[in-house]
């Protein structure tokens, strides 16, 4: 319905109602106007209704509140104290007290006499309904409707310091926004009586972006409007090298969403065929950059970061993995679908690797029962419990049964736990077979176990008596690895010294 189609009587009536609205009942007046106009439009009675006779309940209640005139201050002769005067509206304020003003006031009952007024006061006092105008007690304070409205207007001035204009237009917003007339009509294009849009106001200072059911009085000019600066790429290239931005991005060099989806499928095929991590890293960082400059945050964004994180784990690149993990946490908090439980287990493993006890305590306190019941998260919590109790046997059993890609993260601190386990074993045993150490500490072979011991100067074995030759000048034949026996007592010092090698953790790509 266009602006010119509204009856002039209706426009005049709405303008009159808005001009009578105050800060205290503004919301009620607007809500009632919406309801009445929408019902009239639905019934088809807009042009047949006599709008001059329609009254709003919100304005009726205001009239009842504002017609009461407070009594003049009375002097208490017995205590020689003055009762505090009630606040008087500006229209009734005067430099001297005039009793006739109160006695002849139409709101007080017309041109009555003092006797009639006293009789009415006595009657009200006997009925127990009259409000005492004496000094308020500590248990009851009275305030008039005028005082409440004055306080509301004063509070409104502090809430919207930039507001200006006349009373009716600044309080109620004017009749133009109801019928699409004047300056509001140009920006709103005539909202008209459209169901679902009745009374909606355009957001101020947002350059025509969207509507809101709540009034936005002003926009902070210090906050950047990112919607205004968001770009949409036009490039159609599937492959693009990563280059750190040093200036505003050019839309011609940025790939839109549908091109990025094709690029992801291409990168997945190439990774399966070649496993060229240098190429994959360059392309995935370029994809992430295009998503960021276009402010794209959806299921596809989560998929890109999840795939890049898995590839980084497979390539043992904890720096890129941690950057992807940090972004995934933000995307999951926005409610975007993905695999939050899987990457929650990876995060627990990563905190165990970095020995970040404060973040680990915070994370454990926030876990829900649903998250704890997930197999991957449960495995990560079991690993945490094994490390907390120095149960190396349980830890290495969990290491061999790690789900998903948790084992790739455990690879980064398994050597640290092996040397710690050897320090415990060398203190509790006299000798141990190399085969037992291989099985207990989850080595792949005796050769790998021996290499690890030699790297820490702990490859000290017991020479069996049968292996000693009768001729001391004859060379000793080396003992096979599966028959070697580790001398725990002599190797304990080297194992204890080897622990200090892993005290400092290299936090690659740490951005948390």
MARTOR-975011 format. One line per 10 residues: for each residue x, y, z of C-alpha. Coordinates in nm, 3 decimals. Layout:
% residues N
X,Y,Z; ...
This chain:
% residues 512
0.000,0.000,0.000; 0.163,0.326,-0.113; 0.202,0.639,0.099; -0.065,0.829,-0.099; -0.325,0.555,-0.047; -0.354,0.619,0.328; -0.651,0.839,0.436; -0.550,1.184,0.561; -0.766,1.128,0.871; -0.562,0.819,0.958
-0.233,1.002,0.914; -0.356,1.289,1.130; -0.476,1.050,1.399; -0.145,0.861,1.409; 0.049,1.188,1.424; -0.171,1.303,1.713; -0.115,0.978,1.904; 0.261,0.991,1.853; 0.277,1.353,1.967; 0.100,1.260,2.293
0.339,0.972,2.363; 0.602,1.019,2.631; 0.922,0.834,2.710; 0.743,0.617,2.964; 0.462,0.493,2.735; 0.628,0.524,2.394; 0.669,0.148,2.351; 0.310,0.077,2.456; 0.175,0.338,2.212; 0.377,0.198,1.923
0.272,-0.158,1.999; -0.096,-0.064,2.020; -0.076,0.136,1.696; 0.072,-0.164,1.517; -0.205,-0.389,1.642; -0.490,-0.149,1.551; -0.357,-0.064,1.203; -0.278,-0.423,1.116; -0.628,-0.535,1.224; -0.792,-0.255,1.026
-0.591,-0.346,0.719; -0.683,-0.713,0.753; -1.053,-0.628,0.796; -1.052,-0.370,0.513; -1.187,-0.093,0.739; -0.905,0.157,0.706; -1.102,0.402,0.490; -1.438,0.349,0.664; -1.327,0.394,1.025; -1.377,0.730,1.199
-1.025,0.758,1.332; -1.096,1.076,1.528; -1.305,0.872,1.772; -1.051,0.592,1.822; -0.861,0.613,2.148; -0.555,0.423,2.260; -0.558,0.247,2.595; -0.196,0.350,2.653; -0.290,0.718,2.623; -0.598,0.669,2.844
-0.379,0.535,3.122; -0.147,0.833,3.079; -0.443,1.076,3.110; -0.556,0.910,3.431; -0.209,0.938,3.578; -0.143,1.298,3.480; -0.479,1.448,3.590; -0.393,1.414,3.956; -0.271,1.742,4.107; -0.074,1.710,4.432
-0.189,1.906,4.736; 0.011,2.209,4.851; 0.272,2.164,5.123; 0.131,2.180,5.473; 0.296,2.325,5.778; 0.309,2.103,6.085; 0.259,2.348,6.369; 0.330,2.095,6.643; 0.673,2.002,6.509; 0.746,2.325,6.319
0.866,2.119,6.022; 0.772,2.153,5.661; 0.646,1.871,5.445; 0.852,1.836,5.130; 0.672,1.988,4.829; 0.582,1.754,4.546; 0.748,1.818,4.209; 0.531,2.043,3.991; 0.518,2.026,3.611; 0.660,2.330,3.430
0.311,2.443,3.323; 0.196,2.464,3.688; 0.508,2.609,3.841; 0.477,2.960,3.988; 0.678,3.194,4.202; 0.419,3.206,4.483; 0.165,2.968,4.624; -0.196,3.032,4.510; -0.460,2.817,4.686; -0.725,2.904,4.428
-0.519,2.726,4.165; -0.570,2.395,4.342; -0.929,2.462,4.456; -1.055,2.570,4.116; -0.855,2.325,3.911; -1.073,2.119,3.676; -0.858,1.815,3.754; -0.938,1.860,4.122; -1.311,1.867,4.069; -1.400,2.201,3.911
-1.464,2.530,4.102; -1.522,2.383,4.447; -1.495,2.567,4.779; -1.253,2.509,5.063; -1.528,2.345,5.268; -1.604,2.097,4.997; -1.234,2.024,4.957; -1.190,1.967,5.330; -1.495,1.734,5.337; -1.349,1.535,5.052
-1.014,1.511,5.228; -1.176,1.397,5.552; -1.383,1.139,5.364; -1.074,1.003,5.191; -0.891,0.992,5.522; -1.175,0.799,5.684; -1.186,0.557,5.394; -0.815,0.493,5.434; -0.751,0.552,5.061; -0.592,0.894,5.077
-0.217,0.927,5.041; -0.051,1.124,5.320; 0.149,1.424,5.204; 0.351,1.446,5.524; 0.723,1.367,5.532; 0.773,1.011,5.402; 0.865,0.744,5.654; 1.173,0.519,5.608; 0.938,0.242,5.494; 0.730,0.421,5.231
0.826,0.681,4.975; 0.571,0.834,4.742; 0.633,0.978,4.399; 0.392,1.124,4.151; 0.348,1.017,3.791; 0.496,1.351,3.678; 0.811,1.284,3.876; 0.847,0.936,3.729; 0.804,1.068,3.375; 1.055,1.345,3.440
1.309,1.088,3.561; 1.239,0.874,3.257; 1.294,1.168,3.022; 1.616,1.260,3.199; 1.744,0.902,3.174; 1.653,0.895,2.805; 1.862,1.207,2.741; 2.170,1.037,2.884; 2.103,0.719,2.684; 2.082,0.904,2.349
2.296,1.220,2.370; 2.299,1.264,1.992; 1.918,1.287,1.962; 1.779,1.625,1.866; 1.466,1.784,1.726; 1.121,1.862,1.860; 0.950,1.663,2.132; 0.705,1.466,1.923; 0.947,1.375,1.648; 1.232,1.282,1.883
1.015,1.078,2.117; 0.787,0.889,1.885; 0.999,0.896,1.570; 0.738,1.076,1.353; 0.450,0.952,1.145; 0.662,0.915,0.830; 0.805,0.579,0.928; 0.450,0.437,0.960; 0.335,0.535,0.610; 0.664,0.566,0.416
0.636,0.941,0.364; 0.894,1.217,0.354; 1.260,1.136,0.410; 1.188,0.794,0.557; 0.999,0.699,0.241; 1.313,0.734,0.030; 1.517,0.497,0.244; 1.245,0.249,0.335; 1.077,0.260,-0.008; 0.738,0.265,0.163
0.710,-0.025,0.405; 0.331,0.002,0.384; 0.102,-0.231,0.571; 0.292,-0.550,0.488; 0.246,-0.834,0.739; 0.572,-0.901,0.923; 0.707,-0.553,0.846; 0.455,-0.331,1.024; 0.639,-0.075,1.233; 0.986,-0.206,1.155
1.253,0.057,1.151; 1.556,0.078,0.936; 1.891,0.050,1.112; 2.052,0.392,1.130; 2.401,0.441,0.992; 2.413,0.099,0.825; 2.396,0.219,0.466; 2.065,0.047,0.398; 2.160,-0.295,0.537; 1.863,-0.483,0.679
1.577,-0.406,0.914; 1.537,-0.469,1.283; 1.237,-0.492,1.514; 1.420,-0.285,1.778; 1.506,0.082,1.748; 1.874,0.160,1.702; 1.922,0.517,1.817; 2.278,0.563,1.693; 2.582,0.375,1.566; 2.926,0.412,1.718
3.141,0.578,1.447; 3.453,0.420,1.600; 3.336,0.068,1.509; 3.426,-0.041,1.157; 3.135,-0.156,0.944; 3.290,-0.472,0.799; 2.981,-0.543,0.587; 3.059,-0.232,0.386; 3.418,-0.342,0.317; 3.355,-0.713,0.248
3.463,-0.810,-0.101; 3.348,-1.090,-0.333; 3.615,-1.252,-0.548; 3.590,-1.287,-0.924; 3.892,-1.504,-1.000; 3.832,-1.837,-1.175; 4.178,-1.991,-1.120; 4.171,-2.320,-0.931; 4.534,-2.302,-0.815; 4.694,-1.994,-0.664
5.012,-1.955,-0.462; 4.992,-1.810,-0.115; 5.113,-1.452,-0.075; 5.087,-1.256,0.245; 4.868,-0.949,0.197; 5.035,-0.610,0.242; 4.749,-0.403,0.102; 4.377,-0.419,0.036; 4.290,-0.743,-0.150; 4.194,-0.719,-0.514
3.865,-0.899,-0.598; 4.017,-1.009,-0.929; 4.277,-1.214,-0.736; 4.028,-1.369,-0.491; 3.836,-1.687,-0.574; 3.464,-1.701,-0.491; 3.305,-1.984,-0.298; 3.211,-2.208,-0.591; 3.566,-2.189,-0.731; 3.714,-2.271,-0.389
3.495,-2.581,-0.371; 3.641,-2.702,-0.699; 3.992,-2.624,-0.573; 3.939,-2.837,-0.262; 3.843,-3.141,-0.468; 4.153,-3.091,-0.683; 4.383,-3.067,-0.379; 4.236,-3.381,-0.224; 4.307,-3.580,-0.541; 4.661,-3.447,-0.569
4.739,-3.522,-0.205; 4.629,-3.884,-0.245; 4.842,-3.923,-0.556; 5.162,-3.735,-0.468; 5.169,-3.649,-0.095; 5.358,-3.330,-0.179; 5.317,-3.141,0.147; 5.498,-2.826,0.034; 5.251,-2.785,-0.253; 4.950,-2.874,-0.038
5.054,-2.630,0.235; 5.089,-2.344,-0.014; 4.750,-2.413,-0.174; 4.560,-2.461,0.153; 4.700,-2.140,0.302; 4.589,-1.960,-0.013; 4.238,-2.108,0.023; 4.219,-2.006,0.386; 4.321,-1.652,0.292; 4.047,-1.626,0.028
3.790,-1.748,0.280; 3.907,-1.497,0.539; 3.904,-1.186,0.318; 3.552,-1.273,0.200; 3.434,-1.345,0.558; 3.302,-1.688,0.457; 3.219,-1.898,0.762; 3.008,-2.201,0.679; 3.029,-2.580,0.652; 3.275,-2.553,0.364
3.509,-2.337,0.576; 3.507,-2.603,0.848; 3.580,-2.873,0.591; 3.882,-2.682,0.456; 4.033,-2.631,0.800; 3.967,-2.989,0.908; 4.132,-3.137,0.598; 4.429,-2.903,0.629; 4.468,-2.993,0.997; 4.470,-3.368,0.918
4.724,-3.323,0.641; 4.943,-3.116,0.874; 4.928,-3.392,1.138; 5.023,-3.652,0.881; 5.317,-3.435,0.776; 5.414,-3.376,1.145; 5.362,-3.000,1.106; 5.227,-2.901,1.446; 5.253,-2.531,1.364; 4.996,-2.538,1.083
4.786,-2.790,1.272; 4.758,-2.563,1.574; 4.656,-2.266,1.358; 4.379,-2.476,1.201; 4.274,-2.609,1.541; 4.241,-2.257,1.683; 4.019,-2.146,1.394; 3.810,-2.463,1.416; 3.733,-2.393,1.781; 3.590,-2.053,1.684
3.385,-2.202,1.400; 3.245,-2.477,1.623; 3.141,-2.215,1.879; 2.934,-2.049,1.605; 2.733,-2.370,1.572; 2.875,-2.471,1.233; 2.867,-2.846,1.176; 3.185,-3.049,1.154; 3.376,-3.299,1.369; 3.415,-3.118,1.703
3.458,-3.437,1.909; 3.744,-3.560,1.693; 3.935,-3.232,1.719; 3.855,-3.207,2.088; 4.051,-3.529,2.140; 4.335,-3.385,1.932; 4.333,-3.073,2.147; 4.367,-3.280,2.464; 4.660,-3.465,2.309; 4.818,-3.137,2.204
4.789,-2.997,2.557; 4.953,-3.314,2.690; 5.236,-3.262,2.446; 5.285,-2.896,2.543; 5.232,-2.972,2.915; 4.990,-2.681,2.938; 4.837,-2.772,3.273; 4.633,-2.454,3.317; 4.452,-2.489,2.982; 4.411,-2.860,3.044
4.242,-2.798,3.379; 4.008,-2.542,3.216; 3.923,-2.779,2.932; 3.852,-3.074,3.162; 3.620,-2.859,3.374; 3.416,-2.765,3.065; 3.369,-3.116,2.926; 3.013,-3.250,2.913; 2.903,-3.608,2.961; 2.828,-3.636,2.590
3.182,-3.530,2.504; 3.335,-3.764,2.760; 3.143,-4.058,2.614; 3.293,-4.007,2.267; 3.552,-4.285,2.196; 3.822,-4.044,2.080; 3.777,-3.809,2.376; 3.762,-4.102,2.619; 4.091,-4.235,2.482; 4.254,-3.893,2.522
4.130,-3.870,2.882; 4.272,-4.217,2.953; 4.608,-4.103,2.818; 4.591,-3.800,3.046; 4.516,-4.022,3.346; 4.805,-4.258,3.259; 5.053,-3.970,3.240; 4.921,-3.812,3.561; 4.983,-4.139,3.750; 5.311,-4.227,3.567
5.153,-4.552,3.451; 5.381,-4.609,3.153; 5.248,-4.959,3.083; 4.895,-4.826,3.031; 5.023,-4.526,2.836; 5.202,-4.736,2.573; 4.905,-4.970,2.540; 4.690,-4.667,2.463; 4.958,-4.545,2.221; 4.926,-4.860,2.013
4.543,-4.830,2.003; 4.508,-4.455,1.934; 4.194,-4.379,1.727; 4.169,-4.144,1.430; 4.489,-3.940,1.406; 4.569,-3.910,1.777; 4.874,-4.128,1.726; 5.033,-3.862,1.506; 5.025,-3.616,1.796; 5.145,-3.879,2.045
5.446,-3.939,1.819; 5.572,-3.595,1.920; 5.603,-3.681,2.291; 5.633,-4.060,2.295; 6.015,-4.039,2.316; 5.985,-3.815,2.620; 5.765,-4.072,2.790; 5.995,-4.358,2.688; 6.299,-4.208,2.854; 6.088,-4.129,3.162
5.969,-4.491,3.170; 6.326,-4.617,3.132; 6.430,-4.402,3.429; 6.160,-4.566,3.639; 6.241,-4.917,3.514; 6.615,-4.874,3.571; 6.546,-4.775,3.929; 6.315,-5.067,4.003; 6.492,-5.356,3.828; 6.841,-5.502,3.817
6.831,-5.631,3.460; 6.575,-5.648,3.181; 6.579,-5.818,2.845; 6.583,-5.600,2.538; 6.280,-5.786,2.405; 6.077,-5.694,2.716; 6.171,-5.328,2.678; 6.071,-5.338,2.312; 5.729,-5.481,2.390; 5.656,-5.266,2.696
5.759,-4.933,2.543; 5.591,-5.004,2.207; 5.905,-5.009,1.992; 5.872,-5.160,1.648; 6.181,-5.380,1.679; 6.485,-5.455,1.894; 6.696,-5.255,1.650; 6.485,-4.945,1.717; 6.514,-5.005,2.092; 6.891,-5.038,2.074
6.920,-4.724,1.862; 6.712,-4.529,2.113; 6.930,-4.647,2.404; 7.248,-4.559,2.219; 7.115,-4.208,2.143; 7.080,-4.153,2.520; 7.407,-4.328,2.616; 7.208,-4.595,2.795; 7.291,-4.899,2.574; 7.465,-5.085,2.854
7.420,-5.462,2.851; 7.519,-5.745,3.078; 7.783,-5.974,2.930; 7.668,-6.335,2.985; 7.924,-6.581,3.125; 7.881,-6.820,2.834; 7.986,-6.549,2.593; 8.329,-6.493,2.759; 8.602,-6.672,2.554; 8.877,-6.886,2.711
9.139,-6.696,2.515; 9.139,-6.328,2.626; 9.307,-6.226,2.302; 9.025,-6.365,2.090; 8.764,-6.116,1.967; 8.424,-6.127,2.135; 8.139,-6.228,1.908; 7.851,-5.975,1.926; 7.539,-6.098,2.101; 7.217,-6.095,1.897
6.978,-5.818,1.999; 6.700,-6.054,2.102; 6.940,-6.215,2.352; 7.079,-5.898,2.504; 7.009,-5.807,2.867; 6.996,-5.445,2.970; 7.194,-5.350,3.282; 6.944,-5.127,3.467; 7.172,-5.015,3.751; 7.452,-4.892,3.526
7.212,-4.726,3.279; 7.006,-4.541,3.541; 7.230,-4.232,3.548; 7.213,-4.193,3.170; 6.832,-4.231,3.173; 6.791,-3.974,3.449; 7.009,-3.731,3.258; 6.814,-3.794,2.940; 6.493,-3.662,3.098; 6.635,-3.308,3.105
6.659,-3.319,2.725; 6.277,-3.302,2.700; 6.205,-3.042,2.967; 6.158,-2.765,2.710; 5.876,-2.814,2.457; 5.898,-2.640,2.120; 5.556,-2.476,2.075; 5.548,-2.463,1.698; 5.279,-2.236,1.563; 5.142,-2.163,1.909
4.861,-1.906,1.865; 4.629,-1.992,2.157
